[in-house]
Amino acid sequence: MSRAGWHGAFEGDRFVLARRLPVRWDVAASCRMPRVSAPRLARAVRQDVWRALRRLRGFAPSVEIAPEGQGLRVTAGGRVDGPLPRASVEARLAELLACPVRRARWTAYAGPAR
């Protein structure tokens, strides 16, 4: 466990950042991103996911970064221990991952892949 209670680790060629282990995907959305540093990208995405869904009772965010072709597949979401309006939460996650302003900020923050 890292400081502040976040677990981050490579599992093969995937990087997973989660609040609770084992990771459980009650809600999730995915997108493709260019190749950048996986841990930094996961941290940036996690921060925005947390900000967007922090009022969802029992929410524990998770982000998974996996190589896909020439880029990366980002899956964001996590566990919800409480009432879950799945469709609206997944739509919110998909909207967040599709936002061009956020995507540009995440890419700039994550920098080139190492």
C-alpha positions in Angstrom: 0.0 0.0 0.0 1.3 3.4 -0.9 1.0 6.4 1.4 -2.5 7.8 1.6 -4.0 4.3 1.2 -3.7 3.7 -2.5 -2.5 0.4 -4.0 -0.5 0.7 -7.2 1.3 -2.2 -8.9 2.2 -3.7 -12.2 0.5 -7.1 -12.9 2.3 -8.4 -15.9 2.2 -5.6 -18.5 -0.9 -3.9 -16.8 -0.7 -1.2 -14.1 -3.5 -1.2 -11.5 -4.2 1.7 -9.1 -6.9 1.0 -6.5 -8.3 2.1 -3.2 -9.2 -1.4 -2.1 -7.9 -4.8 -3.0 -8.9 -7.1 -4.6 -10.1 -4.8 -7.4 -13.8 -5.2 -8.1 -15.4 -3.5 -11.2 -19.1 -2.7 -10.2 -18.9 0.2 -12.6 -16.4 0.9 -15.4 -15.8 2.7 -18.6 -12.8 2.5 -21.0 -11.0 4.6 -23.5 -7.8 4.5 -25.6 -4.9 6.8 -24.8 -1.4 7.3 -26.4 1.6 5.6 -24.8 2.6 7.5 -21.7 3.8 6.6 -18.2 1.2 4.2 -16.9 1.5 5.0 -13.2 1.3 8.8 -13.8 -1.6 8.4 -16.2 -3.5 6.2 -13.6 -2.9 8.8 -10.9 -4.2 11.6 -13.0 -7.3 9.6 -14.2 -8.0 8.4 -10.6 -8.0 12.0 -9.3 -10.6 13.1 -11.8 -12.7 10.0 -11.3 -12.7 10.5 -7.5 -13.7 14.2 -7.9 -16.6 13.2 -10.2 -17.9 10.4 -8.1 -16.9 11.1 -4.5 -20.5 11.7 -3.4 -21.4 8.2 -4.5 -21.8 6.3 -1.2 -19.3 3.4 -0.8 -17.3 4.2 -3.9 -13.7 3.0 -4.1 -12.1 4.0 -7.4 -9.8 1.8 -9.5 -7.9 2.5 -12.7 -6.3 -0.1 -14.9 -3.8 0.8 -17.7 -3.0 -1.9 -20.2 -1.1 -1.8 -23.5 -3.3 -2.1 -26.6 -1.7 -1.8 -30.0 0.4 1.3 -30.2 -1.4 2.9 -27.3 -3.0 2.2 -23.9 -6.4 1.0 -22.8 -7.6 2.9 -19.7 -10.4 1.4 -17.6 -11.7 3.5 -14.8 -14.4 2.8 -12.3 -14.4 0.6 -9.2 -16.3 -0.8 -6.4 -19.5 0.5 -4.9 -20.7 -0.7 -1.5 -24.1 0.8 -1.5 -27.0 1.7 -3.9 -25.8 1.9 -7.4 -27.5 3.8 -10.3 -25.2 1.9 -12.7 -26.4 3.4 -16.0 -25.9 7.0 -14.9 -22.6 6.4 -13.2 -21.2 4.6 -16.2 -22.4 7.4 -18.5 -20.6 9.9 -16.2 -17.4 7.8 -16.3 -17.6 7.5 -20.1 -18.1 11.3 -20.4 -15.2 12.0 -18.1 -12.9 9.7 -20.2 -14.0 11.3 -23.4 -13.4 14.9 -22.3 -10.7 16.3 -24.7 -9.5 18.9 -22.1 -8.9 16.3 -19.4 -7.3 13.8 -21.9 -4.8 16.5 -22.9 -4.0 17.3 -19.3 -3.6 13.7 -18.4 -1.3 13.1 -21.4 0.8 16.2 -20.6 1.1 15.1 -16.9 2.0 11.5 -17.7 4.7 12.5 -20.2 6.4 10.0 -22.4 6.4 6.2 -21.6 9.6 5.0 -19.9 
